[in-house]
């Protein structure tokens, strides 16, 4: 049995930029819809993408460091 090779490609833009663009696309799609569950779902996904972007900012902030003098726990 032959193993399938995994397709790989290098991303040309950072994850955060791609998330922000996706969130904006979702908002634009939602604007074109009448109020209802489909529009609500698109707006919910856009909010989740915004949260993911903010978490990415927070996780990579220079202020997120272990206390000095203490070893990190595993």
Secondary structure, 3 states (H helix, E strand, C coil): CCCCCCCCCCCCCCHHHHHHHHHHHHHHHHHCCCCCHHHHHHHHHHHHHHHHHHHHHHHCCCCCCCCCCCCCCC
